[in-house]
Amino acid sequence: MAFIDCHFYSEALGVSASMYVILPQAAQSQIGMATNVFGKKHPTLYLLHGLSDDHTIWMRRTSIERYASELGIAVVMPAVNRSFYTDMAKGPKYWTFISEELPVIARSFFPLAEEKELNYVAGLSMGGYGAFKLALTHPERYAAAASLSGAVDVASRALNLSNDFELIYGDVSEIKGSGNDLFHLADQIVLDIDKAPKLYQCCGTEDFLYEDNIRFRDYCRDLSLDVTYEEEPGQHEWGYWDRKIQSVLNWLPLPMRS
C-alpha cells in the first residue's frame, strides 16, 4: 500500500485542509502484507473520524492499512474538526467540503473510481452520523455506508447538549425534520427506495449511544431499508472499532465479490 499525508487549500473552508490517503500498491515483497490491485481506478472508502479526533486517528488506532491492502481498495480519511459534518452556523462549511469538494479534489490527485458502485463511506461516532448523512443525502454517489457506534440521533442529543451544538447547528430545535436529521433522511430515501444505499450499523451494548442506535435501526427496518445490524458487548473505544472496521470491510459490496 502507498500512504499519503495530503494538505491542500479548501475553497469551502477558506483554509488549508488535511487528509490521509491509502492507495493500493502492486507489490509482492512487503513483509506481512497481502496486496491486491483491481483496475486503473480504485474502489474507494471514505473513512470518517469522531468528535475528539482528526484525519490521523484511523491510522494510529487501527490496522486499517493492512485490512485495506488485502482488498485492494483506496481509503480517504479527511479532517473536519468538531463540525458534525455540517455547514456550521458559526464556523466553516464542512458539509460542503466533505460532500462536494473533497471527492473532486481526491479524484484530481489520485486514480479513484467515480462510479457509485465503487464508492463507500464509513465512520465512527460523529463519523458514523456523517457517513449515513452522506449516503442518505447522496444515494447516487455511494453504494454503501457504515456507522460504527454512530451518533445517529443528533436531534435528541442536541437538545440535551444545546450549548455544544448551537455553534454547529444554530437553533437546535430546528434539527429535527431537516437535512441534518438522519430519521428525516431515512423518510426521504424511501420515496425512491430502489436508489437507497446499503447500510451497516453496529454498536456495543455498553456504549452510551446504544439506545440511539437501537431506535434508528428499528426506524430503518420499519421503512424496509436494507440495513445490516450487529451488536456485541463493547464500549465507545478503539478495541471495538478496530474489530468492527474489519466487519465493515468484509460486508462492503465490492465488485470483485459479485
C-alpha positions as CSV (number, residue, x, y, z in Angstrom):
1,M,0.0,0.0,0.0
2,A,1.0,3.6,-0.6
3,F,0.3,6.1,2.2
4,I,0.0,9.8,1.5
5,D,-0.3,12.7,4.0
6,C,-2.1,15.3,1.9
7,H,-2.6,19.0,2.6
8,F,-4.4,21.4,0.3
9,Y,-6.4,24.6,0.2
10,S,-10.1,24.2,0.5
11,E,-12.3,26.8,-1.1
12,A,-15.3,25.6,1.0
13,L,-13.4,26.1,4.3
14,G,-11.3,29.1,3.3
15,V,-8.2,27.5,4.9
16,S,-5.9,24.6,4.4
17,A,-7.5,21.1,4.7
18,S,-5.9,17.7,5.5
19,M,-6.5,14.1,4.6
20,Y,-4.7,10.8,4.9
21,V,-5.0,8.5,1.8
22,I,-4.2,4.8,1.4
23,L,-3.7,3.6,-2.1
24,P,-3.4,0.0,-3.4
25,Q,0.1,-0.9,-4.5
26,A,1.0,-3.8,-6.8
27,A,3.8,-5.3,-4.7
28,Q,4.7,-8.9,-3.7
29,S,7.6,-8.3,-1.3
30,Q,6.1,-6.4,1.6
31,I,6.6,-8.5,4.6
32,G,3.4,-9.5,6.3
33,M,1.2,-7.7,3.8
34,A,-1.2,-9.2,1.3
35,T,-1.8,-6.8,-1.6
36,N,-4.3,-6.6,-4.4
37,V,-5.0,-4.0,-7.2
38,F,-8.1,-4.0,-9.3
39,G,-8.2,-1.9,-12.4
40,K,-6.7,1.5,-13.2
41,K,-9.1,3.4,-10.8
42,H,-9.5,2.2,-7.3
43,P,-12.7,1.4,-5.3
44,T,-12.8,4.0,-2.6
45,L,-13.8,4.1,1.1
46,Y,-14.2,7.5,2.7
47,L,-13.5,6.8,6.3
48,L,-14.6,9.5,8.8
49,H,-13.4,10.3,12.3
50,G,-15.2,11.1,15.5
51,L,-15.7,14.2,17.6
52,S,-12.4,14.3,19.5
53,D,-10.2,13.1,16.7
54,D,-8.8,14.1,13.2
55,H,-7.7,12.5,9.9
56,T,-4.8,10.7,11.5
57,I,-6.8,8.6,14.1
58,W,-7.7,5.6,12.0
59,M,-4.1,5.0,11.1
60,R,-2.9,5.5,14.6
61,R,-5.5,3.4,16.4
62,T,-6.3,0.6,14.0
63,S,-4.7,-1.6,11.3
64,I,-6.8,-0.1,8.5
65,E,-3.8,0.0,6.1
66,R,-3.3,-3.8,6.4
67,Y,-7.0,-4.5,6.2
68,A,-7.5,-2.4,3.1
69,S,-4.4,-3.8,1.4
70,E,-5.9,-7.3,1.3
71,L,-9.0,-5.9,-0.5
72,G,-7.2,-3.6,-3.0
73,I,-9.3,-0.5,-2.1
74,A,-8.3,3.1,-1.5
75,V,-9.2,4.8,1.8
76,V,-9.6,8.5,2.1
77,M,-9.6,9.9,5.7
78,P,-10.4,13.7,5.8
79,A,-10.3,16.1,8.8
80,V,-13.4,18.0,9.7
81,N,-12.6,19.1,13.3
82,R,-15.7,19.1,15.6
83,S,-18.2,20.1,12.9
84,F,-20.5,17.1,12.8
85,Y,-20.0,17.1,9.0
86,T,-22.2,20.2,8.8
87,D,-22.0,23.7,7.4
88,M,-21.6,25.3,10.8
89,A,-23.8,28.1,12.0
90,K,-20.7,29.7,13.5
91,G,-17.8,28.1,11.6
92,P,-16.6,26.7,8.3
93,K,-18.8,24.9,5.7
94,Y,-17.7,21.4,6.5
95,W,-20.7,19.7,4.8
96,T,-19.9,21.5,1.6
97,F,-16.3,20.4,2.0
98,I,-17.0,16.8,2.7
99,S,-19.9,16.2,0.3
100,E,-18.9,18.4,-2.7
101,E,-15.3,19.5,-2.6
102,L,-13.4,16.5,-1.2
103,P,-14.4,13.8,-3.7
104,V,-13.5,16.1,-6.6
105,I,-10.1,17.1,-5.1
106,A,-9.3,13.5,-4.1
107,R,-10.0,12.2,-7.6
108,S,-7.9,15.0,-9.2
109,F,-4.9,13.9,-7.1
110,F,-5.3,10.1,-7.2
111,P,-6.8,7.4,-9.5
112,L,-10.1,6.9,-7.6
113,A,-13.2,5.5,-9.2
114,E,-16.2,7.7,-9.7
115,E,-19.0,5.1,-10.1
116,K,-21.5,4.8,-7.3
117,E,-20.9,1.0,-7.2
118,L,-17.2,1.7,-6.3
119,N,-17.7,4.3,-3.6
120,Y,-18.5,3.7,0.0
121,V,-18.4,5.7,3.3
122,A,-18.0,4.7,6.9
123,G,-17.2,6.3,10.2
124,L,-17.3,6.0,14.0
125,S,-19.4,8.1,16.4
126,M,-19.7,11.6,14.9
127,G,-18.3,10.0,11.7
128,G,-21.0,7.3,11.7
129,Y,-23.5,10.1,11.6
130,G,-21.5,11.7,8.8
131,A,-21.4,8.5,6.8
132,F,-25.1,7.9,7.0
133,K,-25.8,11.6,6.3
134,L,-23.6,11.5,3.1
135,A,-25.1,8.3,1.7
136,L,-28.7,9.1,2.5
137,T,-28.4,12.6,1.1
138,H,-26.5,11.5,-2.0
139,P,-27.5,7.9,-2.8
140,E,-26.5,8.4,-6.4
141,R,-22.8,8.6,-5.2
142,Y,-22.4,5.9,-2.6
143,A,-23.3,2.2,-2.8
144,A,-23.0,1.6,0.9
145,A,-22.5,3.3,4.2
146,A,-21.4,2.0,7.6
147,S,-21.9,3.5,11.1
148,L,-19.8,2.3,14.0
149,S,-21.2,3.4,17.3
150,G,-22.8,6.3,15.4
151,A,-24.3,9.5,16.9
152,V,-27.4,8.7,14.8
153,D,-29.9,10.8,16.8
154,V,-28.4,14.2,16.7
155,A,-31.8,16.0,17.1
156,S,-32.3,14.4,20.5
157,R,-28.7,14.7,21.6
158,A,-28.5,18.4,20.6
159,L,-31.5,19.3,22.8
160,N,-29.7,17.9,25.8
161,L,-26.3,19.5,24.9
162,S,-27.5,22.7,23.3
163,N,-24.5,24.8,24.2
164,D,-22.2,22.5,22.4
165,F,-24.4,22.1,19.3
166,E,-25.5,25.7,18.8
167,L,-22.2,26.6,17.3
168,I,-22.7,23.9,14.7
169,Y,-26.5,24.0,14.0
170,G,-27.6,27.3,15.4
171,D,-31.2,26.8,16.7
172,V,-31.0,23.1,17.7
173,S,-34.8,22.8,17.8
174,E,-34.7,23.1,14.0
175,I,-32.5,19.9,13.5
176,K,-35.5,17.5,13.7
177,G,-37.0,17.2,10.2
178,S,-34.1,18.8,8.4
179,G,-31.3,17.6,6.2
180,N,-29.2,17.2,9.4
181,D,-31.7,14.6,10.9
182,L,-30.9,11.0,9.9
183,F,-34.5,10.0,10.7
184,H,-35.8,12.6,8.2
185,L,-33.3,11.5,5.6
186,A,-34.4,7.9,6.0
187,D,-38.0,9.1,5.4
188,Q,-36.9,10.8,2.2
189,I,-34.9,7.9,0.8
190,V,-37.8,5.5,0.9
191,L,-39.6,7.8,-1.6
192,D,-37.2,6.3,-4.1
193,I,-36.1,3.2,-2.2
194,D,-34.6,1.5,-5.3
195,K,-31.8,4.1,-5.1
196,A,-31.2,3.7,-1.4
197,P,-27.6,2.6,-0.3
198,K,-26.9,-0.5,1.7
199,L,-26.5,0.4,5.4
200,Y,-24.4,-1.3,8.0
201,Q,-24.8,-0.3,11.7
202,C,-23.1,-1.6,14.8
203,C,-22.9,-0.6,18.4
204,G,-21.5,-2.1,21.6
205,T,-24.2,-2.9,24.2
206,E,-22.4,-0.9,26.9
207,D,-22.0,2.2,24.6
208,F,-23.7,5.4,25.7
209,L,-25.1,5.6,22.2
210,Y,-26.6,2.1,22.2
211,E,-30.2,3.2,22.7
212,D,-29.9,5.8,20.0
213,N,-28.7,3.1,17.6
214,I,-31.4,0.7,18.5
215,R,-34.0,3.4,17.8
216,F,-32.5,4.2,14.4
217,R,-32.1,0.5,13.5
218,D,-35.8,-0.1,14.2
219,Y,-36.8,3.0,12.3
220,C,-34.9,1.9,9.2
221,R,-36.3,-1.6,9.5
222,D,-39.9,-0.2,9.7
223,L,-39.1,1.6,6.5
224,S,-37.8,-1.6,4.8
225,L,-34.4,-0.1,4.3
226,D,-31.5,-2.5,3.6
227,V,-29.8,-2.3,7.0
228,T,-27.4,-4.9,8.4
229,Y,-27.2,-4.5,12.2
230,E,-24.6,-6.1,14.6
231,E,-24.2,-5.8,18.3
232,E,-22.0,-7.3,20.9
233,P,-20.5,-6.4,24.3
234,G,-18.5,-3.3,23.8
235,Q,-18.0,0.3,24.8
236,H,-17.1,3.5,22.9
237,E,-13.4,2.6,22.4
238,W,-10.8,1.7,19.8
239,G,-10.5,-2.0,20.5
240,Y,-14.2,-2.4,19.5
241,W,-13.8,-0.2,16.4
242,D,-10.6,-2.0,15.2
243,R,-12.6,-5.2,15.3
244,K,-15.7,-3.8,13.6
245,I,-14.0,-2.0,10.8
246,Q,-12.9,-5.4,9.7
247,S,-16.6,-6.5,9.7
248,V,-17.4,-3.4,7.6
249,L,-14.7,-4.2,5.0
250,N,-16.0,-7.8,4.8
251,W,-19.5,-6.5,4.3
252,L,-18.8,-3.9,1.6
253,P,-20.4,-4.8,-1.8
254,L,-17.0,-4.8,-3.6
255,P,-17.2,-5.7,-7.3
256,M,-14.6,-8.4,-7.0
257,R,-17.1,-10.3,-4.7
258,S,-20.0,-10.2,-7.2
